[in-house]
Amino acid sequence: MTVLRARGAGVRHRRRWLFQDLDLDVSPGEVAAVVGPPGSGRTTMLLALAQRFRLSAGRVDITGTAELGHVPGVSEPESVLTVAEHVRERMLLTGRRPGGETALHGLDPAARGFELSPYERQVWGLVLARISDPQVVALDGVDEGLDAGEREALWRLIGETTAEGVAVLITAREVDEKRVSTVVRLHGRDDREGDEK
């Protein structure tokens, strides 16, 4: 069974393609990684795969829903809200009754958005994304600003998420291919299309 299918997907910006002719299938519990240097279009591809960015060509179909985790400039913590307030707000927005236990995975419920480290922002995004029980979760820059221990802890949380049958889309500069099901590589401004593993 496939929860995400892309066929001939592409995004054009001005006179160049950020990516094109992307065919991708992601099943429940799989991790698909979009890998490339800054400016290569990986965040745009992530957003397009999560149906949050308009395609110029092709299509992306998702069985169920996709939620964004932390995506800088798109899905970030409100600086003055606490972690607990973010959770309560998300529960209200998704029609869930506040008051139940939500696993915070070590986050301080009283920490305000501006106080969160890069690792804590990734955890924050994953916690909020999971509240609505999506079939797909998208996380941007899972290797940026994290030390080795934090990366390992984040991969454990990603593993817990996929073990529950949720597909996870990530972007990174580089990734251990043993940890993921699929890698789409973007090489930078001269890219004409991604190379799929």
Buried (B, 14 or more C-beta within 10 A) or exposed (E): EBBBBBBEBBBEEEEEBBBBBBEBBBBBBBBBBBBBEEEBBBBBBBBBBBBBBEBBBBEBEBEEBBBBBBBEEBBBBEEEBBBBBBBBBBBEEBEBEEEEEBEBBEBEEEBBBEEBEBBBBBBBBBBBBBBBEBBBBBBBBBBEEBEEEBBEBBBEBBEBBBEEEBBBBBBBBEBEEEEBBBBBBBBEEEBEBBEEE
